[in-house]
Amino acid sequence: MQFSRQPSSPGEQGSVATIDRPAEERATTPHRQDLNGLRGLAIGLVVVFHVWFGRVSGGVDVFLVLSGYFFVGSLVRRAEAGGSLNPLPALRRVFLRLFPLIAVVSILTALGTALLLPRTRWADLGDQLIAVLGFFQNWQLASTASDYLAADGSVTPLQHLWSMAVQGQFYLLAIALVSVIAYVASRVNPNYFRPSLAVTLLILTAGSFLYALAKSSRHQAWAYYDSGARLWELALGGLLAVLMTSTRSRQIASLPFSVRATIGWAGLSSILLCGIVLDGAQQFPGPWALVPVLATLALILSGVGDDTPWTSKTLAHPALTWLGSFAFALYLIHWPILVFALVITGRPEAGPLGGALIIALSVAGALALRRLIEVPVERGGRSRRYTVLACVVTAAVVLAASVAWQSYASSQTTGQRAVDTLDLPTHPGALALTDGAEVPKASMVPSIFDAPLDLPASTLDGCIADFLERDVVHCTYGDTDADRTIALAGGSHSEHWLTALDELGKSHGFRVDTYLKMGCPLTVDSMQTLSDNDYPDCVDWSRGVLTELADASPDFVFTTATRPSSDGPGDVTPESYVHVWQELGRDGIDVLAIRDTPWLHNDGVAYRAIDCLATTTSPDHCAMPRSEMLSDVNPAPSAIADLTNVRLLDLSDSVCGPELCRVVEGNVLVYHDSHHLTASYVSTLSAELGRQLSVQTGWW
């Protein structure tokens, strides 16, 4: 190997070191139609599984491996061909490849949001736009994956762009690694370049994979978006590119045809079955992500040489290569179209015909983006300059508009909880239902912009464990010096009663000790989240709480008695709840079990009260029939027939009228999202809750 010194550009002063490697040792660069077809297959699986099955297919993981393989391979070839080691040209190519198309899709999505989504969702999209165009959206999604309040909102039409952020971050890392290692090798010994890069990528792959194993076992929702946990998929593809010299390619091509055919068959069948057999949203990027990753590597290796197996010939089919030619644009555009279609139809899923129309629109949109944006950028010259300039300027305008709207929305908030200044004579809230209080004409509190701030004190105090935390967080409210104690335990639907319990504790002399975790009612059995994903941390946390409760021996444990039925309208008392009450009974602890409050939904699709109010002229348009939210008979009494330590509370008539459950009662907003009560409304429930507690405890 030799190295030479050349200017990195015609007008550059000075010189830059380069690597010059003999042609017979360089990575091979034949155009692989089968890999282009593999891209087409991957995007096809992504779109089909998103639209019709609501699952992760493994196609994104195929893209990550291919991205690492192609990008690192191109960097290595440029370095070894005597190209400049200056990283700026590579950064420019990355920008031209990613930014214009992502910017256009982001702009179109912003326009669609302004037209189709309520103004209460615009500020969130502004945050998303900044994260997308800054290539850190994966980190934003990772942080909100542990935020129950953020997780409640509808899926953002830009959520899928997390993978673009991961790729962009890897590209920067790869450019830095190749540039530094090539520079050092050119000064020391050029023969060290490829081995040094291979060892570095191997270490990154191993470290990232081990990190993904550890992170996925504890905090899978975070790991799914974590660049550190995804790095191994791209680095492994890059490692293969580094190892694929011409000599090694010939060695692979000389393997028996049956061996390469078997490898290809295993790879292709694994990719086709991945989305059916595995739940990628639940299991990636942990060890099960090895299935699509290794399958992609197998297909790359099996197609080396002229005598290719049938799998490579299948992937090289014109239909798949055509799909692969605009795979990037199709990936970017299909998700916003799907989300907006579901918003327009108000349905939880697309259905066969609706899904076919969504796919057709996505393909048409992707082809248009390919022709209008990608091709001019690839062509270069004046068309590239004008296209990129238009994308940058328009993106800047949209970002400025987003910042302006966020500033406006902030100006419409008081910056404090409405409950702290609630005036009962003008805003009786639940008292209008329970006590027949007069409701004067007054504006609603909290406003649609203040509602997200009207939360229980425990959320603001950090006294509720998030999705990622297993340790028990303990705080005290009410009369902190009292001898009598109510332990408030469970998830956020236990938590939202804290405002009333805190007031009652101060008035009637009892402590309120909190044991709370987002999305986790007390359970000793397996627990699932709202999205039907398993939530193993919930069981571990619950065990810790039950141990602490047995030691503390409170007078009562206050927790929820029901939850919405997964099989239809109404509510049920899960058997897992009964098991917890039985265990508390064996420890001599009595239970105050309260019927859960109704959850807002439209044919199974959750909707936020503030979103509905932002798009209607009357709050009654946002109401739901009580029969669709609550069973005619409270299911809890029959569930506790054999238990003597459980006392039931039911405030359903304080939240719903005889026929309708409204989102505004007595000039007070009932929900700050789709299923959590505002602190203001819970405060107006204090009188009725106090009456029922008096009967069940005998304390006053």
C-alpha positions in Angstrom: 0.0 0.0 0.0 1.1 3.5 -0.7 -0.1 6.9 0.3 0.0 10.2 -1.5 -0.7 13.8 -0.9 -3.2 15.7 -3.0 -5.3 18.8 -2.6 -8.8 18.0 -1.6 -10.2 20.4 -4.1 -8.8 22.4 -7.0 -8.8 25.6 -5.1 -7.6 24.3 -1.8 -4.3 25.5 -0.4 -2.0 23.0 1.2 -2.2 19.3 1.0 -4.3 16.5 2.6 -3.1 12.9 3.1 -4.8 10.1 1.3 -4.7 6.3 1.2 -3.8 4.6 -2.0 -4.5 0.8 -2.0 -3.8 -1.6 -4.9 -6.8 -2.3 -6.9 -6.8 -6.1 -6.3 -7.1 -5.4 -2.5 -9.9 -2.8 -2.7 -13.5 -3.5 -1.9 -15.5 -4.5 -4.9 -18.0 -2.1 -6.4 -20.3 -3.9 -8.8 -23.8 -2.7 -8.9 -25.9 -5.2 -7.0 -29.4 -5.3 -8.4 -30.4 -7.9 -5.8 -29.5 -5.5 -3.0 -31.6 -2.7 -4.6 -34.4 -5.3 -4.8 -33.8 -6.1 -1.1 -34.4 -2.4 -0.4 -37.6 -2.7 -2.3 -38.7 -5.8 -0.4 -37.8 -4.1 2.9 -39.8 -0.9 2.2 -42.7 -3.1 0.9 -42.8 -5.0 4.2 -42.6 -1.8 6.2 -45.5 -0.2 4.4 -47.7 -3.3 4.4 -47.2 -4.1 8.0 -47.7 -0.5 9.1 -50.9 0.0 7.1 -52.6 -3.4 7.5 -51.2 -5.0 10.6 -49.9 -2.2 12.8 -46.7 -4.2 13.4 -43.0 -3.7 13.0 -41.8 -5.9 10.1 -38.1 -5.8 10.6 -37.7 -3.9 7.3 -36.2 -0.9 9.1 -33.5 -3.1 10.5 -32.7 -4.3 7.0 -32.4 -0.7 6.0 -30.0 0.0 8.9 -27.7 -2.9 7.9 -27.7 -1.9 4.2 -27.1 1.7 5.1 -24.0 0.8 7.2 -22.8 -1.6 4.4 -23.1 0.9 1.6 -22.0 4.0 3.4 -18.9 2.7 5.1 -18.0 0.8 1.9 -18.2 4.1 -0.1 -16.0 5.9 2.5 -13.4 3.1 2.4 -13.3 3.0 -1.4 -12.9 6.8 -1.6 -10.1 6.7 0.9 -8.3 3.9 -0.9 -8.8 5.3 -4.3 -6.6 8.3 -3.5 -9.6 10.6 -2.6 -9.2 13.3 -0.1 -9.5 12.5 3.6 -11.1 15.8 4.2 -14.5 14.9 5.8 -16.4 18.0 4.5 -17.2 16.5 1.0 -18.6 13.4 2.7 -20.7 15.5 5.1 -21.9 17.5 2.0 -23.0 14.2 0.3 -24.9 13.1 3.4 -26.7 16.4 3.6 -27.7 16.3 0.0 -28.8 12.7 0.3 -31.0 13.2 3.4 -32.0 16.7 4.1 -33.9 17.9 1.0 -36.3 15.0 0.9 -36.8 14.9 4.7 -37.3 18.7 4.7 -40.0 18.4 2.0 -41.9 15.6 3.8 -41.7 17.5 7.0 -43.1 20.6 5.3 -45.9 18.7 3.7 -46.7 17.1 7.1 -46.7 20.4 8.8 -49.3 21.7 6.3 -51.4 18.5 6.7 -51.3 19.0 10.5 -52.4 22.6 10.2 -55.4 21.5 8.0 -56.4 18.3 9.7 -55.3 18.3 13.4 -56.6 20.6 16.1 -54.5 23.5 17.2 -53.8 21.9 20.5 -51.5 19.5 18.6 -49.5 22.1 16.7 -47.0 22.9 19.4 -46.1 19.2 19.7 -45.5 19.0 16.0 -43.3 22.1 16.2 -41.1 20.2 18.6 -41.1 17.2 16.3 -40.1 19.4 13.3 -37.1 20.8 15.1 -36.0 17.3 16.2 -36.5 15.9 12.8 -34.6 18.5 10.9 -31.9 18.5 13.6 -31.5 14.7 13.3 -32.2 14.1 17.0 -35.8 13.0 16.9 -34.9 9.5 18.2 -33.7 11.0 21.4 -36.9 13.1 21.8 -39.0 10.0 21.3 -36.9 8.0 23.7 -37.4 10.7 26.4 -41.2 10.8 25.9 -41.4 7.0 25.9 -41.1 7.2 29.7 -43.6 10.1 29.8 -47.1 8.8 30.4 -48.7 12.2 29.6 -46.9 12.4 26.3 -47.6 8.8 25.5 -51.3 9.4 25.8 -51.4 11.6 22.8 -52.1 10.3 19.3 -49.2 9.1 17.3 -47.3 11.9 15.5 -47.2 11.8 11.7 -43.4 12.3 12.0 -42.7 9.5 14.5 -41.2 7.2 11.9 -38.4 9.5 11.1 -36.5 8.4 14.3 -34.6 5.9 12.0 -33.4 8.8 9.9 -31.9 10.5 12.9 -30.2 7.2 13.9 -28.7 6.9 10.4 -27.6 10.5 10.3 -25.8 10.2 13.6 -24.1 7.0 12.4 -23.0 8.7 9.2 -21.3 11.4 11.2 -19.6 8.8 13.4 -18.5 6.8 10.4 -17.1 9.8 8.6 -15.1 10.7 11.7 -13.8 7.2 12.2 -12.8 6.6 8.6 -11.1 10.0 8.4 -9.1 9.7 11.6 -8.1 6.1 11.0 -7.1 6.8 7.4 -5.2 9.9 8.4 -3.2 8.0 11.1 -2.6 5.0 8.8 -1.3 7.3 6.0 1.2 8.7 8.5 2.2 5.3 10.1 1.6 2.4 7.7 -1.2 2.4 5.1 -1.6 -1.3 5.5 -3.0 -0.7 9.0 -6.0 1.2 7.6 -8.5 -1.5 6.9 -7.6 -3.8 9.8 -7.7 -0.9 12.2 -11.1 0.2 10.9 -12.4 -3.4 11.1 -11.3 -3.7 14.7 -12.9 -0.4 15.6 -16.2 -1.4 14.0 -16.0 -4.8 15.7 -15.6 -3.2 19.1 -18.5 -0.7 18.4 -20.7 -3.6 17.3 -20.0 -5.7 20.3 -20.3 -2.8 22.7 -23.6 -1.6 21.2 -25.0 -5.1 21.1 -24.3 -5.7 24.8 -25.7 -2.3 25.6 -28.9 -3.1 23.6 -29.2 -6.4 25.5 -29.0 -4.7 28.9 -31.1 -1.7 28.0 -33.9 -3.8 26.3 -34.2 -6.0 29.3 -35.0 -3.1 31.5 -36.1 -0.1 29.4 -37.2 -1.5 26.0 -39.2 1.6 25.1 -36.1 3.8 25.5 -33.8 1.3 23.8 -36.0 1.1 20.7 -35.0 4.7 19.8 -31.6 4.8 21.4 -28.7 5.3 19.0 -26.4 3.4 21.3 -28.6 0.4 21.2 -29.1 0.6 17.4 -25.5 1.3 16.5 -24.5 -2.4 16.2 -26.9 -2.9 13.3 -25.3 -0.3 11.2 -21.8 -1.0 12.4 -22.2 -4.7 11.5 -23.1 -3.8 8.0 -20.1 -1.4 7.8 -17.8 -4.1 9.2 -18.9 -6.5 6.4 -18.1 -3.8 3.9 -14.6 -3.3 5.3 -14.0 -7.1 5.2 -15.3 -7.5 1.6 -12.0 -7.0 -0.4 -11.8 -8.4 -3.9 -9.9 -11.3 -2.6 -12.5 -12.2 0.0 -15.3 -11.7 -2.5 -13.7 -14.2 -4.8 -13.3 -16.6 -1.8 -17.0 -16.3 -1.0 -18.0 -16.7 -4.7 -16.0 -19.9 -4.8 -18.0 -21.5 -2.0 -20.2 -24.3 -3.2 -23.4 -23.1 -4.9 -25.5 -25.1 -2.5 -24.0 -23.3 0.5 -24.7 -19.9 -0.9 -28.2 -21.0 -2.0 -28.9 -22.3 1.5 -27.6 -19.0 3.1 -29.8 -17.0 0.7 -32.9 -19.1 1.3 -32.4 -18.8 5.1 -32.0 -15.0 4.8 -34.9 -14.3 2.5 -37.4 -16.5 4.4 -36.3 -15.0 7.7 -37.0 -11.5 6.5 -40.4 -12.5 5.0 -41.4 -14.2 8.3 -39.9 -11.7 10.7 -42.9 -9.4 11.1 -45.3 -12.3 11.4 -43.3 -14.3 14.0 -41.7 -11.5 16.0 -43.1 -8.3 17.6 -40.3 -5.9 16.6 -41.8 -3.0 18.6 -41.5 -5.1 21.7 -38.4 -7.1 21.0 -36.0 -4.9 19.0 -33.2 -3.9 19.2 -32.5 -6.7 21.6 -31.3 -10.2 20.6 -34.3 -11.0 18.4 -33.1 -8.1 16.1 -30.4 -10.5 15.0 -33.0 -12.2 12.8 -33.4 -9.4 10.3 -29.8 -8.3 10.7 -28.2 -11.6 10.1 -30.7 -12.4 7.3 -29.6 -9.2 5.5 -25.9 -10.1 5.9 -26.7 -13.6 4.6 -28.3 -12.1 1.5 -25.4 -9.8 0.8 -23.0 -12.7 1.0 -25.1 -15.2 -0.9 -25.3 -12.9 -3.9 -21.5 -12.4 -4.4 -20.2 -13.7 -7.7 -21.7 -14.4 -11.1 -23.3 -17.7 -10.3 -26.0 -16.3 -8.0 -28.7 -18.4 -6.3 -32.4 -18.1 -7.0 -32.9 -15.8 -4.0 -30.6 -13.1 -5.5 -32.4 -13.5 -8.9 -35.7 -13.1 -7.1 -34.6 -10.0 -5.4 -33.3 -8.6 -8.7 -36.8 -8.9 -10.2 -37.7 -5.6 -11.9 -40.7 -5.1 -9.6 -38.5 -5.1 -6.5 -35.7 -3.1 -8.0 -38.3 -0.5 -9.2 -39.7 -0.3 -5.7 -36.1 0.0 -4.3 -35.4 2.9 -6.6 -37.7 5.2 -4.6 -37.6 3.3 -1.3 -36.3 6.3 0.7 -39.1 8.6 -0.5 -41.7 5.9 0.1 -40.5 5.3 3.6 -40.7 9.0 4.4 -44.2 9.7 2.9 -46.3 6.6 3.8 -46.5 7.2 7.5 -47.9 10.7 7.4 -50.4 9.6 4.8 -51.5 6.7 7.0 -51.9 8.9 10.1 -53.8 11.6 8.3 -56.1 9.0 6.7 -56.9 7.6 10.1 -57.6 11.1 11.4 -60.0 11.8 8.5 -61.8 8.5 8.8 -61.8 8.4 12.6 -61.1 4.7 12.5 -58.4 2.8 14.5 -57.2 0.9 11.4 -57.2 1.3 7.6 -59.0 -1.9 6.6 -58.4 -3.8 3.3 -59.7 -1.2 0.8 -58.7 1.8 2.8 -55.2 0.4 3.2 -54.9 -0.3 -0.5 -55.8 3.3 -1.2 -53.3 4.5 1.3 -50.5 2.4 -0.2 -51.5 3.6 -3.7 -51.3 7.3 -2.6 -48.0 6.6 -0.9 -46.5 5.1 -4.0 -47.7 8.0 -6.1 -46.4 10.6 -3.6 -43.1 8.8 -3.4 -42.7 8.8 -7.2 -43.5 12.5 -7.3 -40.9 13.2 -4.6 -38.3 11.1 -6.4 -38.9 13.0 -9.6 -39.2 16.5 -8.2 -36.6 16.4 -5.4 -34.2 13.4 -5.5 -33.5 13.4 -9.3 -32.6 17.1 -9.5 -30.4 16.8 -6.4 -28.6 13.8 -7.9 -28.3 15.5 -11.3 -26.3 18.3 -9.8 -25.6 21.7 -11.4 -28.2 24.5 -11.3 -31.2 22.2 -10.7 -29.5 20.9 -7.5 -28.7 24.4 -6.3 -32.3 25.6 -6.8 -33.9 22.5 -5.3 -31.7 22.5 -2.2 -32.1 26.3 -1.7 -35.9 26.0 -2.0 -36.0 23.2 0.5 -33.8 25.0 3.0 -35.7 28.3 2.7 -39.1 26.6 3.0 -38.0 24.5 5.9 -36.7 27.7 7.7 -40.1 29.4 7.1 -41.9 26.4 8.5 -39.7 26.2 11.5 -40.1 29.9 12.1 -43.9 29.5 12.0 -43.6 26.6 14.4 -41.6 28.7 16.9 -44.1 31.5 16.5 -47.0 29.3 17.2 -45.3 27.8 20.3 -44.7 31.3 21.5 -48.4 32.1 21.0 -49.5 29.0 22.7 -47.2 29.8 25.7 -48.7 33.3 25.9 -52.2 31.7 26.3 -51.2 29.8 29.4 -51.1 31.1 32.9 -48.1 28.9 33.7 -49.8 27.5 36.8 -52.4 24.9 37.8 -55.9 26.2 37.5 -56.8 24.2 40.7 -54.7 26.6 42.8 -57.0 29.5 42.0 -60.3 27.6 41.5 -63.4 29.6 42.5 -66.2 27.2 43.4 -69.1 29.7 43.2 -68.4 30.3 39.5 -66.8 26.9 38.8 -68.6 24.2 40.8 -67.5 21.4 38.6 -68.7 18.0 40.0 -70.9 19.8 42.5 -73.3 20.5 39.7 -73.9 16.8 39.4 -73.7 15.7 43.1 -75.2 18.7 44.9 -77.2 20.5 42.2 -75.0 23.5 42.4 -76.0 26.4 40.2 -73.7 26.9 37.2 -73.3 30.6 36.3 -72.1 31.7 32.9 -68.3 31.7 33.0 -65.3 30.6 30.9 -64.0 27.0 31.3 -61.1 26.3 33.5 -58.5 25.2 32.9 -58.3 26.4 29.3 -57.3 24.1 26.5 -53.8 25.5 26.8 -53.6 25.3 30.6 -55.1 21.8 30.8 -51.7 20.0 30.4 -50.5 21.8 33.6 -53.5 20.9 35.7 -51.9 17.9 37.2 -51.8 16.2 40.6 -49.1 17.5 43.0 -47.3 14.1 42.9 -46.5 14.6 39.2 -45.1 18.0 39.8 -43.2 16.9 42.9 -41.6 13.9 41.1 -43.5 11.5 43.4 -44.6 9.0 40.7 -42.1 6.5 39.2 -42.0 6.7 35.4 -42.0 3.8 33.0 -38.3 3.3 33.3 -38.0 3.4 37.1 -38.4 0.2 39.3 -37.6 1.8 42.6 -40.6 2.7 44.9 -41.0 6.4 45.2 -42.7 7.4 48.5 -44.1 10.8 49.4 -46.6 12.1 52.1 -49.5 14.5 51.7 -52.6 15.4 53.7 -52.0 15.9 57.5 -48.3 14.7 57.6 -48.4 14.5 61.4 -51.6 12.4 61.7 -51.6 8.8 63.1 -54.2 7.6 60.7 -52.9 6.7 57.2 -54.3 6.1 53.7 -51.7 4.6 51.3 -52.5 5.8 47.7 -51.0 3.0 45.5 -51.1 2.1 41.9 -50.9 3.9 38.5 -51.9 7.3 37.4 -55.6 6.5 37.8 -55.0 6.1 41.5 -52.8 9.2 41.4 -55.4 11.6 40.0 -57.4 11.2 43.2 -54.6 12.7 45.2 -55.9 16.3 44.9 -59.1 15.4 46.8 -57.4 13.0 49.2 -54.9 15.7 50.1 -57.6 18.2 50.9 -59.6 15.7 52.9 -56.5 14.5 54.8 -55.8 18.1 55.9 -59.5 18.6 56.9 -60.1 15.3 58.7 -56.7 14.5 60.1 -55.1 11.6 58.1 -51.9 11.1 56.2 -51.8 10.2 52.5 -48.7 8.2 51.7 -48.2 7.7 47.9 -46.8 4.6 46.2 -47.3 5.4 42.5 -45.9 4.3 39.1 -47.0 5.4 35.6 -49.3 3.0 33.9 -49.0 0.4 36.7 -52.0 -0.6 38.8 -50.9 -2.9 41.6 -50.5 -6.4 40.2 -48.8 -9.7 41.1 -49.6 -11.1 37.7 -48.3 -10.1 34.2 -49.2 -6.6 33.3 -49.8 -5.0 29.9 -49.8 -1.3 28.9 -52.4 0.5 26.9 -50.8 -0.7 23.7 -51.0 -4.3 24.8 -47.3 -4.6 25.3 -46.0 -6.5 28.3 -44.8 -4.3 31.1 -42.6 -6.5 33.3 -41.3 -3.7 35.4 -44.8 -3.2 36.8 -44.8 -6.6 38.5 -41.4 -6.0 40.0 -42.4 -2.6 41.2 -45.7 -3.9 42.6 -43.9 -6.6 44.6 -41.7 -3.9 46.1 -44.7 -1.8 47.1 -46.6 -4.7 48.7 -43.5 -5.5 50.8 -43.3 -1.8 51.9 -47.1 -1.8 52.7 -46.8 -4.9 54.8 -44.1 -3.2 56.8 -45.9 0.1 57.1 -49.3 -1.4 57.8 -51.5 1.7 56.8 -55.1 1.8 57.9 -56.2 1.6 54.3 -54.8 1.2 50.8 -56.6 3.4 48.3 -56.4 2.0 44.7 -58.5 1.4 41.6 -61.1 -1.3 41.4 -61.8 -1.5 37.6 -60.5 -0.7 34.2 -62.0 -0.5 30.7 -62.9 -3.8 29.2 -60.8 -4.9 26.3 -63.6 -6.9 24.7 -66.2 -4.1 24.3 -67.9 -1.3 26.0 -68.0 -1.1 29.8 -65.5 -1.8 32.6 -64.3 -4.9 34.4 -62.5 -5.9 37.6 -59.3 -7.8 36.5 -58.5 -10.9 38.4 -55.0 -9.6 39.0 -56.6 -6.8 41.1 -58.4 -9.4 43.3 -55.1 -11.3 43.8 -53.5 -8.1 45.1 -56.4 -7.4 47.5 -56.2 -11.0 48.8 -52.5 -10.6 49.5 -53.1 -7.3 51.3 -55.8 -9.1 53.3 -53.3 -11.7 54.4 -51.2 -8.9 55.7 -54.1 -7.5 57.7 -54.5 -4.4 55.5 -57.9 -3.1 54.4 -58.5 -1.7 50.9 -60.5 1.2 49.6 -61.1 0.3 46.0 -62.6 3.0 43.7 -64.3 2.4 40.4 -62.1 3.8 37.6 -63.3 6.9 35.8 -64.4 6.7 32.1 -61.9 6.8 29.2 -62.7 8.9 26.2 -62.7 7.1 22.9 -64.4 7.1 19.5 -64.9 3.5 18.3 -61.9 2.4 20.2 -59.7 5.4 19.2 -58.7 7.5 22.2 -59.2 11.3 21.8 -58.1 14.1 24.0 -60.8 16.4 25.4 -58.8 19.5 24.6 -58.3 18.4 21.0 -62.1 17.9 20.6 -62.9 21.2 22.2 -60.4 23.0 19.9 -62.5 21.9 16.9 -66.1 22.2 18.0 -68.4 25.0 19.0 -70.1 23.1 21.9 -68.6 20.9 24.6 -71.6 18.6 24.2 -70.2 17.5 20.9 -67.3 15.9 22.8 -69.5 13.9 25.2 -69.8 10.2 25.1 -72.8 7.9 25.9 -72.3 6.6 29.4 -73.3 3.1 28.2 -70.2 3.0 26.0 -67.8 3.9 28.8 -69.2 2.2 31.9 -71.1 -1.0 32.5 -74.7 -0.7 33.7 -73.6 -2.4 37.0 -70.3 -1.8 38.8 -68.4 -5.1 38.3 -66.4 -4.7 41.5 -69.0 -6.0 44.1 -69.3 -9.4 42.5 -65.5 -9.7 42.2 -65.0 -9.1 46.0 -67.9 -11.4 47.2 -65.5 -13.5 49.1 -63.3 -10.7 50.5 -63.9 -9.0 53.8 -61.0 -6.5 53.6 -62.2 -4.5 50.6 -64.6 -1.5 50.7 -65.8 0.0 47.5 -66.1 3.5 46.3 -67.9 4.7 43.2 -68.0 8.3 42.0 -69.3 7.5 38.5 -72.3 9.7 39.1 -70.0 12.5 40.0 -68.3 12.3 36.6 -71.1 11.3 34.3 -74.7 12.2 34.0 -77.4 9.6 33.6 -77.0 9.4 29.8 -73.8 11.3 28.9 -70.2 11.6 30.2 -69.3 15.2 29.3 -65.8 16.7 29.1 -66.9 19.9 30.9 -69.1 20.0 34.0 -69.9 23.0 36.1 -67.5 25.2 34.0 -64.6 22.9 34.8 -62.8 20.7 32.3 -63.1 17.1 33.4 -60.1 15.6 31.5 -56.7 17.0 30.8 -56.1 14.3 28.2 -58.2 11.3 27.1 -58.5 9.5 30.5 -57.0 11.5 33.3 -59.0 13.9 35.4 -57.8 17.5 35.8 -56.7 18.4 39.3 -59.4 21.1 39.2 -62.2 18.7 38.6 -60.9 16.2 41.3 -60.9 19.1 43.7 -64.6 19.6 43.1 -65.1 15.9 43.8 -63.7 16.3 47.4 -67.2 16.7 48.9 -68.6 13.5 47.4 -65.4 11.5 48.0 -65.4 12.7 51.6 -69.0 11.5 52.1 -68.2 8.0 50.8 -64.9 7.8 52.8 -66.8 8.8 55.9 -69.2 5.8 55.5 -66.4 3.3 54.7 -63.8 4.4 57.3 -66.0 5.8 60.1 -63.4 8.5 60.7 -65.8 11.5 60.7 
